[in-house]
């Protein structure tokens, strides 16, 4: 069974631009979560989608948004990019809602976003 | 609110010696606890998870962790370190609500970088 895939793997943007990242979950998984990883803040939860609905949201500004399609694939969008948005963005999928010990999250390799 | 503290940002051991990575948590309800490992330029991989069935949890690659409610700890151990264990390790907590579901997102610790010397 294929793992979680994220595209693109690397991205360079300039301040003020917007970016869209894509995540394809493991086949059969209905939950997709997004995380931002930076050296200073560590891993921080962005949001989680389940059955095309946002179920949980972290403490990020409205510039960060996402959506999930009927095939469970998810996209994350960041508008008006800032230098501080440079990070590794990780996507994780699980069968059901994350957080339960019964729903292990499987992580993708991440998208490395650099904002110049 | 739930939180997790990894007490060491960096741990260095010699190959063949024991590994101890420390984690303390704070949780309102009965927590779910996990340890993940991240190798350079790779995604995170689940090492083990606490399901409330047993306080001593065995994971992959010889790792195990013990849930101690009285100490609010979930330390990760391995009897004998291998060079391939060099990576960053994350302790993660999530609250279970009264119905066994999830209260919300996973909370990650800041991570502990494990170095293994030959």
Interface residues (C-beta under 8 A of the other chain):
Chain A: X4 X33 X35 X42 X43 X44 X45 X48 X56 X58 X90 X92 X97 X98 X99 X100 X101 X102 X103 X104 X105 X106 X107 X108 X109 X110
Chain B: X32 X34 X36 X41 X42 X43 X44 X45 X46 X49 X50 X51 X52 X90 X94 X95 X96 X100 X101 X102 X103 X104 X105 X106 X107 X108 X109 X110 X111
